[in-house]
Amino acid sequence: MRQRGKVSVAAASMVALDRPPLFLQPPASLNAREAVLFSEIVTSCAADHFRKSDLPMLCAYVQALLLTRKLIRTNAISDWEKSSRVAMALATKLRLTVQSRIEPRGVGRQQIPPSGPAPWDRVPAEVEGGEE
């Protein structure tokens, strides 16, 4: 049960001894390039972003991303397009894209308000001169 009332300085300065979540490690089935990309992606996110159940999909994403990079150099446009679609679908499902991380209703609230007068405060030029 929680303590009622004001929290003392001693209680507020206590540090929880919970173990921090560990980053997923690349499985042995990945080659060296795939393992490096896997580690880059995992460490670029919060430690608790991925779970063990995400491992197969994350491996598929890494392989699709490397295949996409390889195909763009060979000018195999149709194959590149297919692999990039797979990579993008996996990135969205793994919540690696901006659209999958931000709630749609929150995007408008994050925009910087425009500078200058509000549209309803602007007076059209023909109204300014007035009719006499």
N, CA, C and O atoms as a GROMACS GRO file, in nm:
protein
  528
    1MET      N    1   0.084  -0.117   0.000
    1MET     CA    2   0.000   0.000   0.000
    1MET      C    3   0.088   0.123   0.000
    1MET      O    4   0.192   0.126   0.066
    2ARG      N    5   0.048   0.225  -0.073
    2ARG     CA    6   0.126   0.348  -0.082
    2ARG      C    7   0.116   0.428   0.046
    2ARG      O    8   0.017   0.421   0.119
    3GLN      N    9   0.222   0.504   0.073
    3GLN     CA   10   0.223   0.591   0.190
    3GLN      C   11   0.138   0.714   0.159
    3GLN      O   12   0.146   0.770   0.049
    4ARG      N   13   0.059   0.755   0.254
    4ARG     CA   14  -0.025   0.872   0.236
    4ARG      C   15   0.054   0.997   0.271
    4ARG      O   16   0.149   0.992   0.350
    5GLY      N   17   0.014   1.109   0.214
    5GLY     CA   18   0.076   1.236   0.248
    5GLY      C   19   0.198   1.268   0.167
    5GLY      O   20   0.225   1.205   0.065
    6LYS      N   21   0.273   1.368   0.213
    6LYS     CA   22   0.391   1.416   0.142
    6LYS      C   23   0.503   1.311   0.148
    6LYS      O   24   0.526   1.249   0.252
    7VAL      N   25   0.573   1.295   0.037
    7VAL     CA   26   0.683   1.200   0.028
    7VAL      C   27   0.807   1.264   0.089
    7VAL      O   28   0.843   1.377   0.055
    8SER      N   29   0.873   1.192   0.179
    8SER     CA   30   0.993   1.246   0.241
    8SER      C   31   1.109   1.250   0.143
    8SER      O   32   1.107   1.181   0.040
    9VAL      N   33   1.210   1.329   0.174
    9VAL     CA   34   1.328   1.341   0.088
    9VAL      C   35   1.398   1.206   0.078
    9VAL      O   36   1.444   1.168  -0.030
   10ALA      N   37   1.405   1.133   0.188
   10ALA     CA   38   1.471   1.003   0.188
   10ALA      C   39   1.396   0.904   0.097
   10ALA      O   40   1.459   0.828   0.024
   11ALA      N   41   1.265   0.906   0.102
   11ALA     CA   42   1.186   0.815   0.019
   11ALA      C   43   1.194   0.855  -0.128
   11ALA      O   44   1.194   0.769  -0.216
   12ALA      N   45   1.201   0.985  -0.155
   12ALA     CA   46   1.206   1.031  -0.293
   12ALA      C   47   1.341   1.004  -0.357
   12ALA      O   48   1.350   0.993  -0.479
   13SER      N   49   1.446   0.993  -0.278
   13SER     CA   50   1.579   0.973  -0.334
   13SER      C   51   1.615   0.826  -0.350
   13SER      O   52   1.726   0.794  -0.392
   14MET      N   53   1.523   0.738  -0.318
   14MET     CA   54   1.550   0.595  -0.331
   14MET      C   55   1.550   0.557  -0.479
   14MET      O   56   1.469   0.606  -0.557
   15VAL      N   57   1.640   0.470  -0.516
   15VAL     CA   58   1.652   0.425  -0.654
   15VAL      C   59   1.603   0.281  -0.661
   15VAL      O   60   1.641   0.196  -0.580
   16ALA      N   61   1.518   0.255  -0.759
   16ALA     CA   62   1.469   0.118  -0.778
   16ALA      C   63   1.582   0.031  -0.830
   16ALA      O   64   1.662   0.075  -0.913
   17LEU      N   65   1.588  -0.091  -0.784
   17LEU     CA   66   1.694  -0.182  -0.824
   17LEU      C   67   1.649  -0.280  -0.931
   17LEU      O   68   1.707  -0.388  -0.946
   18ASP      N   69   1.546  -0.241  -1.005
   18ASP     CA   70   1.501  -0.326  -1.115
   18ASP      C   71   1.610  -0.334  -1.220
   18ASP      O   72   1.679  -0.235  -1.247
   19ARG      N   73   1.624  -0.451  -1.280
   19ARG     CA   74   1.722  -0.465  -1.387
   19ARG      C   75   1.672  -0.393  -1.511
   19ARG      O   76   1.554  -0.404  -1.546
   20PRO      N   77   1.759  -0.319  -1.578
   20PRO     CA   78   1.714  -0.253  -1.701
   20PRO      C   79   1.688  -0.358  -1.809
   20PRO      O   80   1.753  -0.463  -1.810
   21PRO      N   81   1.595  -0.331  -1.899
   21PRO     CA   82   1.570  -0.428  -2.005
   21PRO      C   83   1.692  -0.440  -2.096
   21PRO      O   84   1.759  -0.341  -2.124
   22LEU      N   85   1.719  -0.559  -2.140
   22LEU     CA   86   1.834  -0.585  -2.225
   22LEU      C   87   1.794  -0.579  -2.372
   22LEU      O   88   1.682  -0.613  -2.408
   23PHE      N   89   1.887  -0.534  -2.455
   23PHE     CA   90   1.862  -0.531  -2.599
   23PHE      C   91   1.864  -0.672  -2.654
   23PHE      O   92   1.937  -0.758  -2.604
   24LEU      N   93   1.784  -0.696  -2.757
   24LEU     CA   94   1.787  -0.826  -2.824
   24LEU      C   95   1.922  -0.846  -2.891
   24LEU      O   96   1.980  -0.750  -2.943
   25GLN      N   97   1.972  -0.966  -2.888
   25GLN     CA   98   2.098  -1.000  -2.952
   25GLN      C   99   2.069  -1.068  -3.086
   25GLN      O  100   1.972  -1.142  -3.098
   26PRO      N  101   2.153  -1.043  -3.186
   26PRO     CA  102   2.129  -1.109  -3.316
   26PRO      C  103   2.146  -1.260  -3.305
   26PRO      O  104   2.240  -1.306  -3.241
   27PRO      N  105   2.057  -1.335  -3.367
   27PRO     CA  106   2.070  -1.482  -3.360
   27PRO      C  107   2.187  -1.530  -3.446
   27PRO      O  108   2.234  -1.459  -3.534
   28ALA      N  109   2.232  -1.650  -3.419
   28ALA     CA  110   2.346  -1.709  -3.490
   28ALA      C  111   2.314  -1.735  -3.637
   28ALA      O  112   2.406  -1.751  -3.718
   29SER      N  113   2.186  -1.740  -3.674
   29SER     CA  114   2.149  -1.768  -3.813
   29SER      C  115   2.179  -1.650  -3.907
   29SER      O  116   2.179  -1.669  -4.028
   30LEU      N  117   2.204  -1.532  -3.853
   30LEU     CA  118   2.236  -1.416  -3.937
   30LEU      C  119   2.385  -1.413  -3.968
   30LEU      O  120   2.468  -1.451  -3.885
   31ASN      N  121   2.418  -1.368  -4.090
   31ASN     CA  122   2.560  -1.354  -4.124
   31ASN      C  123   2.614  -1.225  -4.062
   31ASN      O  124   2.540  -1.154  -3.992
   32ALA      N  125   2.740  -1.194  -4.085
   32ALA     CA  126   2.805  -1.080  -4.018
   32ALA      C  127   2.740  -0.946  -4.052
   32ALA      O  128   2.714  -0.865  -3.963
   33ARG      N  129   2.711  -0.922  -4.181
   33ARG     CA  130   2.648  -0.795  -4.222
   33ARG      C  131   2.509  -0.782  -4.162
   33ARG      O  132   2.469  -0.674  -4.116
   34GLU      N  133   2.434  -0.892  -4.164
   34GLU     CA  134   2.299  -0.890  -4.109
   34GLU      C  135   2.302  -0.865  -3.958
   34GLU      O  136   2.219  -0.793  -3.904
   35ALA      N  137   2.400  -0.927  -3.890
   35ALA     CA  138   2.411  -0.910  -3.745
   35ALA      C  139   2.445  -0.766  -3.708
   35ALA      O  140   2.394  -0.713  -3.609
   36VAL      N  141   2.531  -0.702  -3.787
   36VAL     CA  142   2.566  -0.562  -3.761
   36VAL      C  143   2.444  -0.472  -3.778
   36VAL      O  144   2.417  -0.388  -3.693
   37LEU      N  145   2.371  -0.490  -3.888
   37LEU     CA  146   2.250  -0.410  -3.912
   37LEU      C  147   2.145  -0.437  -3.806
   37LEU      O  148   2.078  -0.345  -3.759
   38PHE      N  149   2.130  -0.562  -3.767
   38PHE     CA  150   2.037  -0.601  -3.661
   38PHE      C  151   2.070  -0.523  -3.533
   38PHE      O  152   1.980  -0.464  -3.471
   39SER      N  153   2.196  -0.522  -3.494
   39SER     CA  154   2.237  -0.452  -3.372
   39SER      C  155   2.214  -0.302  -3.383
   39SER      O  156   2.173  -0.238  -3.286
   40GLU      N  157   2.242  -0.244  -3.501
   40GLU     CA  158   2.219  -0.100  -3.521
   40GLU      C  159   2.072  -0.065  -3.503
   40GLU      O  160   2.039   0.035  -3.438
   41ILE      N  161   1.984  -0.145  -3.560
   41ILE     CA  162   1.841  -0.117  -3.551
   41ILE      C  163   1.792  -0.132  -3.408
   41ILE      O  164   1.719  -0.047  -3.357
   42VAL      N  165   1.832  -0.240  -3.342
   42VAL     CA  166   1.786  -0.266  -3.206
   42VAL      C  167   1.834  -0.159  -3.109
   42VAL      O  168   1.758  -0.113  -3.024
   43THR      N  169   1.961  -0.119  -3.122
   43THR     CA  170   2.014  -0.019  -3.028
   43THR      C  171   1.968   0.123  -3.060
   43THR      O  172   1.983   0.212  -2.976
   44SER      N  173   1.914   0.146  -3.180
   44SER     CA  174   1.862   0.279  -3.212
   44SER      C  175   1.725   0.304  -3.149
   44SER      O  176   1.679   0.418  -3.146
   45CYS      N  177   1.661   0.200  -3.100
   45CYS     CA  178   1.532   0.211  -3.034
   45CYS      C  179   1.551   0.196  -2.883
   45CYS      O  180   1.660   0.163  -2.836
   46ALA      N  181   1.445   0.221  -2.810
   46ALA     CA  182   1.448   0.201  -2.665
   46ALA      C  183   1.471   0.053  -2.635
   46ALA      O  184   1.434  -0.034  -2.715
   47ALA      N  185   1.531   0.025  -2.522
   47ALA     CA  186   1.566  -0.113  -2.487
   47ALA      C  187   1.442  -0.202  -2.476
   47ALA      O  188   1.451  -0.323  -2.501
   48ASP      N  189   1.329  -0.147  -2.439
   48ASP     CA  190   1.209  -0.229  -2.424
   48ASP      C  191   1.118  -0.224  -2.548
   48ASP      O  192   1.004  -0.271  -2.543
   49HIS      N  193   1.168  -0.169  -2.659
   49HIS     CA  194   1.086  -0.159  -2.780
   49HIS      C  195   1.057  -0.296  -2.841
   49HIS      O  196   0.944  -0.324  -2.880
   50PHE      N  197   1.158  -0.380  -2.847
   50PHE     CA  198   1.142  -0.513  -2.907
   50PHE      C  199   1.132  -0.619  -2.799
   50PHE      O  200   1.191  -0.608  -2.692
   51ARG      N  201   1.054  -0.724  -2.830
   51ARG     CA  202   1.042  -0.838  -2.742
   51ARG      C  203   1.099  -0.960  -2.816
   51ARG      O  204   1.125  -0.954  -2.936
   52LYS      N  205   1.119  -1.068  -2.743
   52LYS     CA  206   1.172  -1.190  -2.806
   52LYS      C  207   1.082  -1.239  -2.919
   52LYS      O  208   1.130  -1.297  -3.016
   53SER      N  209   0.953  -1.215  -2.907
   53SER     CA  210   0.860  -1.260  -3.011
   53SER      C  211   0.878  -1.181  -3.141
   53SER      O  212   0.829  -1.225  -3.245
   54ASP      N  213   0.946  -1.066  -3.136
   54ASP     CA  214   0.971  -0.985  -3.256
   54ASP      C  215   1.092  -1.034  -3.335
   54ASP      O  216   1.118  -0.987  -3.446
   55LEU      N  217   1.166  -1.127  -3.280
   55LEU     CA  218   1.293  -1.170  -3.339
   55LEU      C  219   1.279  -1.219  -3.484
   55LEU      O  220   1.357  -1.174  -3.568
   56PRO      N  221   1.185  -1.309  -3.517
   56PRO     CA  222   1.176  -1.355  -3.657
   56PRO      C  223   1.142  -1.242  -3.754
   56PRO      O  224   1.198  -1.234  -3.863
   57MET      N  225   1.050  -1.154  -3.714
   57MET     CA  226   1.012  -1.045  -3.802
   57MET      C  227   1.126  -0.944  -3.816
   57MET      O  228   1.145  -0.887  -3.924
   58LEU      N  229   1.201  -0.922  -3.710
   58LEU     CA  230   1.315  -0.832  -3.715
   58LEU      C  231   1.426  -0.888  -3.805
   58LEU      O  232   1.489  -0.813  -3.879
   59CYS      N  233   1.448  -1.017  -3.799
   59CYS     CA  234   1.546  -1.081  -3.888
   59CYS      C  235   1.501  -1.070  -4.034
   59CYS      O  236   1.583  -1.042  -4.122
   60ALA      N  237   1.373  -1.090  -4.060
   60ALA     CA  238   1.320  -1.077  -4.196
   60ALA      C  239   1.335  -0.933  -4.246
   60ALA      O  240   1.366  -0.911  -4.363
   61TYR      N  241   1.314  -0.836  -4.158
   61TYR     CA  242   1.330  -0.695  -4.194
   61TYR      C  243   1.474  -0.665  -4.231
   61TYR      O  244   1.500  -0.598  -4.332
   62VAL      N  245   1.568  -0.712  -4.152
   62VAL     CA  246   1.710  -0.690  -4.179
   62VAL      C  247   1.748  -0.750  -4.314
   62VAL      O  248   1.818  -0.687  -4.393
   63GLN      N  249   1.703  -0.872  -4.341
   63GLN     CA  250   1.736  -0.937  -4.467
   63GLN      C  251   1.671  -0.866  -4.586
   63GLN      O  252   1.732  -0.854  -4.692
   64ALA      N  253   1.548  -0.820  -4.569
   64ALA     CA  254   1.480  -0.748  -4.677
   64ALA      C  255   1.549  -0.614  -4.703
   64ALA      O  256   1.561  -0.572  -4.818
   65LEU      N  257   1.594  -0.548  -4.599
   65LEU     CA  258   1.662  -0.419  -4.613
   65LEU      C  259   1.796  -0.437  -4.687
   65LEU      O  260   1.828  -0.357  -4.775
   66LEU      N  261   1.872  -0.538  -4.652
   66LEU     CA  262   1.999  -0.563  -4.720
   66LEU      C  263   1.977  -0.605  -4.866
   66LEU      O  264   2.054  -0.568  -4.954
   67LEU      N  265   1.872  -0.682  -4.891
   67LEU     CA  266   1.839  -0.721  -5.028
   67LEU      C  267   1.799  -0.598  -5.110
   67LEU      O  268   1.838  -0.586  -5.226
   68THR      N  269   1.724  -0.509  -5.051
   68THR     CA  270   1.684  -0.386  -5.119
   68THR      C  271   1.806  -0.302  -5.155
   68THR      O  272   1.814  -0.249  -5.266
   69ARG      N  273   1.900  -0.290  -5.063
   69ARG     CA  274   2.023  -0.215  -5.090
   69ARG      C  275   2.104  -0.280  -5.204
   69ARG      O  276   2.164  -0.210  -5.286
   70LYS      N  277   2.105  -0.413  -5.207
   70LYS     CA  278   2.179  -0.484  -5.311
   70LYS      C  279   2.113  -0.467  -5.447
   70LYS      O  280   2.181  -0.448  -5.548
   71LEU      N  281   1.980  -0.475  -5.451
   71LEU     CA  282   1.907  -0.468  -5.578
   71LEU      C  283   1.910  -0.330  -5.640
   71LEU      O  284   1.902  -0.319  -5.763
   72ILE      N  285   1.921  -0.224  -5.562
   72ILE     CA  286   1.922  -0.090  -5.620
   72ILE      C  287   2.051  -0.068  -5.700
   72ILE      O  288   2.054   0.011  -5.794
   73ARG      N  289   2.157  -0.138  -5.662
   73ARG     CA  290   2.284  -0.126  -5.734
   73ARG      C  291   2.281  -0.203  -5.867
   73ARG      O  292   2.356  -0.169  -5.959
   74THR      N  293   2.197  -0.305  -5.877
   74THR     CA  294   2.192  -0.387  -5.998
   74THR      C  295   2.088  -0.339  -6.098
   74THR      O  296   2.075  -0.397  -6.206
   75ASN      N  297   2.015  -0.235  -6.065
   75ASN     CA  298   1.911  -0.179  -6.152
   75ASN      C  299   1.799  -0.277  -6.183
   75ASN      O  300   1.734  -0.267  -6.287
   76ALA      N  301   1.775  -0.371  -6.094
   76ALA     CA  302   1.661  -0.463  -6.107
   76ALA      C  303   1.541  -0.395  -6.039
   76ALA      O  304   1.507  -0.427  -5.925
   77ILE      N  305   1.480  -0.304  -6.111
   77ILE     CA  306   1.378  -0.216  -6.051
   77ILE      C  307   1.257  -0.294  -6.000
   77ILE      O  308   1.210  -0.265  -5.890
   78SER      N  309   1.208  -0.390  -6.074
   78SER     CA  310   1.087  -0.462  -6.029
   78SER      C  311   1.116  -0.544  -5.903
   78SER      O  312   1.034  -0.549  -5.812
   79ASP      N  313   1.233  -0.607  -5.899
   79ASP     CA  314   1.270  -0.683  -5.779
   79ASP      C  315   1.296  -0.589  -5.661
   79ASP      O  316   1.260  -0.619  -5.547
   80TRP      N  317   1.360  -0.475  -5.689
   80TRP     CA  318   1.386  -0.376  -5.585
   80TRP      C  319   1.254  -0.325  -5.527
   80TRP      O  320   1.241  -0.308  -5.405
   81GLU      N  321   1.158  -0.299  -5.615
   81GLU     CA  322   1.028  -0.248  -5.568
   81GLU      C  323   0.959  -0.350  -5.477
   81GLU      O  324   0.903  -0.312  -5.374
   82LYS      N  325   0.963  -0.476  -5.512
   82LYS     CA  326   0.900  -0.580  -5.430
   82LYS      C  327   0.970  -0.592  -5.294
   82LYS      O  328   0.904  -0.600  -5.190
   83SER      N  329   1.103  -0.592  -5.294
   83SER     CA  330   1.174  -0.606  -5.167
   83SER      C  331   1.159  -0.482  -5.080
   83SER      O  332   1.154  -0.492  -4.957
   84SER      N  333   1.152  -0.365  -5.142
   84SER     CA  334   1.134  -0.243  -5.062
   84SER      C  335   0.994  -0.237  -5.001
   84SER      O  336   0.976  -0.184  -4.892
   85ARG      N  337   0.896  -0.291  -5.071
   85ARG     CA  338   0.760  -0.297  -5.014
   85ARG      C  339   0.756  -0.390  -4.893
   85ARG      O  340   0.693  -0.360  -4.792
   86VAL      N  341   0.825  -0.503  -4.904
   86VAL     CA  342   0.832  -0.596  -4.792
   86VAL      C  343   0.903  -0.530  -4.674
   86VAL      O  344   0.857  -0.541  -4.560
   87ALA      N  345   1.016  -0.462  -4.702
   87ALA     CA  346   1.091  -0.395  -4.595
   87ALA      C  347   1.006  -0.288  -4.529
   87ALA      O  348   1.008  -0.275  -4.406
   88MET      N  349   0.933  -0.210  -4.608
   88MET     CA  350   0.851  -0.104  -4.550
   88MET      C  351   0.735  -0.161  -4.468
   88MET      O  352   0.703  -0.108  -4.362
   89ALA      N  353   0.674  -0.267  -4.515
   89ALA     CA  354   0.566  -0.330  -4.439
   89ALA      C  355   0.617  -0.383  -4.305
   89ALA      O  356   0.552  -0.366  -4.202
   90LEU      N  357   0.733  -0.446  -4.308
   90LEU     CA  358   0.791  -0.496  -4.184
   90LEU      C  359   0.832  -0.383  -4.091
   90LEU      O  360   0.814  -0.392  -3.970
   91ALA      N  361   0.887  -0.275  -4.146
   91ALA     CA  362   0.926  -0.160  -4.064
   91ALA      C  363   0.804  -0.098  -3.996
   91ALA      O  364   0.811  -0.057  -3.880
   92THR      N  365   0.693  -0.092  -4.067
   92THR     CA  366   0.571  -0.037  -4.008
   92THR      C  367   0.519  -0.127  -3.897
   92THR      O  368   0.480  -0.079  -3.791
   93LYS      N  369   0.519  -0.257  -3.921
   93LYS     CA  370   0.471  -0.351  -3.820
   93LYS      C  371   0.561  -0.353  -3.697
   93LYS      O  372   0.514  -0.375  -3.585
   94LEU      N  373   0.690  -0.329  -3.717
   94LEU     CA  374   0.784  -0.326  -3.604
   94LEU      C  375   0.786  -0.188  -3.537
   94LEU      O  376   0.862  -0.166  -3.443
   95ARG      N  377   0.704  -0.098  -3.585
   95ARG     CA  378   0.694   0.040  -3.534
   95ARG      C  379   0.827   0.114  -3.545
   95ARG      O  380   0.874   0.176  -3.450
   96LEU      N  381   0.887   0.106  -3.663
   96LEU     CA  382   1.012   0.176  -3.690
   96LEU      C  383   0.991   0.300  -3.775
   96LEU      O  384   1.081   0.384  -3.785
   97THR      N  385   0.874   0.314  -3.835
   97THR     CA  386   0.846   0.431  -3.918
   97THR      C  387   0.778   0.539  -3.834
   97THR      O  388   0.720   0.510  -3.730
   98VAL      N  389   0.785   0.661  -3.880
   98VAL     CA  390   0.726   0.773  -3.807
   98VAL      C  391   0.575   0.758  -3.796
   98VAL      O  392   0.518   0.782  -3.690
   99GLN      N  393   0.510   0.717  -3.905
   99GLN     CA  394   0.364   0.707  -3.902
   99GLN      C  395   0.315   0.601  -3.805
   99GLN      O  396   0.202   0.610  -3.756
  100SER      N  397   0.396   0.502  -3.777
  100SER     CA  398   0.352   0.397  -3.686
  100SER      C  399   0.384   0.429  -3.540
  100SER      O  400   0.334   0.362  -3.450
  101ARG      N  401   0.468   0.530  -3.517
  101ARG     CA  402   0.503   0.568  -3.380
  101ARG      C  403   0.416   0.681  -3.326
  101ARG      O  404   0.397   0.693  -3.205
  102ILE      N  405   0.363   0.764  -3.414
  102ILE     CA  406   0.288   0.881  -3.372
  102ILE      C  407   0.138   0.856  -3.387
  102ILE      O  408   0.093   0.805  -3.490
  103GLU      N  409   0.062   0.891  -3.285
  103GLU     CA  410  -0.082   0.878  -3.292
  103GLU      C  411  -0.135   0.986  -3.387
  103GLU      O  412  -0.096   1.102  -3.374
  104PRO      N  413  -0.224   0.951  -3.480
  104PRO     CA  414  -0.269   1.049  -3.580
  104PRO      C  415  -0.327   1.177  -3.519
  104PRO      O  416  -0.306   1.286  -3.574
  105ARG      N  417  -0.398   1.165  -3.408
  105ARG     CA  418  -0.455   1.286  -3.348
  105ARG      C  419  -0.349   1.376  -3.287
  105ARG      O  420  -0.372   1.496  -3.269
  106GLY      N  421  -0.232   1.320  -3.254
  106GLY     CA  422  -0.127   1.399  -3.191
  106GLY      C  423  -0.041   1.477  -3.290
  106GLY      O  424   0.032   1.567  -3.249
  107VAL      N  425  -0.048   1.442  -3.418
  107VAL     CA  426   0.037   1.507  -3.516
  107VAL      C  427   0.001   1.655  -3.530
  107VAL      O  428   0.090   1.740  -3.533
  108GLY      N  429  -0.126   1.685  -3.539
  108GLY     CA  430  -0.168   1.824  -3.553
  108GLY      C  431  -0.132   1.908  -3.433
  108GLY      O  432  -0.104   2.027  -3.447
  109ARG      N  433  -0.130   1.848  -3.318
  109ARG     CA  434  -0.097   1.923  -3.196
  109ARG      C  435   0.052   1.952  -3.188
  109ARG      O  436   0.093   2.045  -3.118
  110GLN      N  437   0.134   1.874  -3.258
  110GLN     CA  438   0.278   1.893  -3.252
  110GLN      C  439   0.327   1.998  -3.351
  110GLN      O  440   0.443   2.039  -3.346
  111GLN      N  441   0.240   2.042  -3.442
  111GLN     CA  442   0.283   2.139  -3.541
  111GLN      C  443   0.306   2.274  -3.476
  111GLN      O  444   0.236   2.312  -3.382
  112ILE      N  445   0.404   2.345  -3.527
  112ILE     CA  446   0.435   2.478  -3.476
  112ILE      C  447   0.332   2.575  -3.532
  112ILE      O  448   0.306   2.573  -3.653
  113PRO      N  449   0.272   2.659  -3.448
  113PRO     CA  450   0.172   2.751  -3.499
  113PRO      C  451   0.236   2.851  -3.596
  113PRO      O  452   0.351   2.891  -3.575
  114PRO      N  453   0.164   2.891  -3.699
  114PRO     CA  454   0.220   2.985  -3.796
  114PRO      C  455   0.241   3.122  -3.731
  114PRO      O  456   0.166   3.163  -3.643
  115SER      N  457   0.345   3.190  -3.779
  115SER     CA  458   0.370   3.325  -3.727
  115SER      C  459   0.287   3.425  -3.807
  115SER      O  460   0.247   3.397  -3.920
  116GLY      N  461   0.263   3.537  -3.750
  116GLY     CA  462   0.184   3.640  -3.817
  116GLY      C  463   0.041   3.639  -3.769
  116GLY      O  464   0.005   3.562  -3.680
  117PRO      N  465  -0.041   3.724  -3.829
  117PRO     CA  466  -0.180   3.732  -3.784
  117PRO      C  467  -0.261   3.609  -3.823
  117PRO      O  468  -0.231   3.541  -3.921
  118ALA      N  469  -0.362   3.583  -3.745
  118ALA     CA  470  -0.452   3.472  -3.774
  118ALA      C  471  -0.532   3.506  -3.901
  118ALA      O  472  -0.552   3.623  -3.930
  119PRO      N  473  -0.577   3.406  -3.975
  119PRO     CA  474  -0.650   3.432  -4.100
  119PRO      C  475  -0.772   3.522  -4.080
  119PRO      O  476  -0.802   3.602  -4.168
  120TRP      N  477  -0.841   3.510  -3.968
  120TRP     CA  478  -0.959   3.592  -3.946
  120TRP      C  479  -0.925   3.736  -3.904
  120TRP      O  480  -1.012   3.823  -3.903
  121ASP      N  481  -0.796   3.759  -3.871
  121ASP     CA  482  -0.754   3.895  -3.838
  121ASP      C  483  -0.706   3.972  -3.961
  121ASP      O  484  -0.690   4.094  -3.955
  122ARG      N  485  -0.685   3.903  -4.070
  122ARG     CA  486  -0.640   3.969  -4.193
  122ARG      C  487  -0.759   4.038  -4.258
  122ARG      O  488  -0.868   3.981  -4.268
  123VAL      N  489  -0.736   4.159  -4.303
  123VAL     CA  490  -0.843   4.234  -4.369
  123VAL      C  491  -0.810   4.240  -4.517
  123VAL      O  492  -0.700   4.283  -4.554
  124PRO      N  493  -0.903   4.199  -4.602
  124PRO     CA  494  -0.876   4.207  -4.746
  124PRO      C  495  -0.852   4.351  -4.789
  124PRO      O  496  -0.905   4.444  -4.728
  125ALA      N  497  -0.772   4.370  -4.894
  125ALA     CA  498  -0.734   4.504  -4.941
  125ALA      C  499  -0.855   4.586  -4.982
  125ALA      O  500  -0.859   4.706  -4.956
  126GLU      N  501  -0.957   4.523  -5.046
  126GLU     CA  502  -1.074   4.600  -5.092
  126GLU      C  503  -1.159   4.649  -4.976
  126GLU      O  504  -1.232   4.746  -4.991
  127VAL      N  505  -1.151   4.585  -4.861
  127VAL     CA  506  -1.228   4.627  -4.745
  127VAL      C  507  -1.154   4.737  -4.669
  127VAL      O  508  -1.218   4.821  -4.605
  128GLU      N  509  -1.022   4.737  -4.675
  128GLU     CA  510  -0.941   4.835  -4.601
  128GLU      C  511  -0.972   4.977  -4.644
  128GLU      O  512  -0.989   5.064  -4.559
  129GLY      N  513  -0.980   5.002  -4.773
  129GLY     CA  514  -1.004   5.137  -4.824
  129GLY      C  515  -1.142   5.185  -4.784
  129GLY      O  516  -1.163   5.304  -4.762
  130GLY      N  517  -1.232   5.093  -4.775
  130GLY     CA  518  -1.368   5.128  -4.734
  130GLY      C  519  -1.444   5.200  -4.845
  130GLY      O  520  -1.384   5.258  -4.936
  131GLU      N  521  -1.574   5.197  -4.836
  131GLU     CA  522  -1.657   5.266  -4.933
  131GLU      C  523  -1.713   5.390  -4.865
  131GLU      O  524  -1.770   5.380  -4.756
  132GLU      N  525  -1.697   5.504  -4.927
  132GLU     CA  526  -1.745   5.630  -4.866
  132GLU      C  527  -1.861   5.685  -4.939
  132GLU      O  528  -1.914   5.789  -4.902
   0.00000   0.00000   0.00000
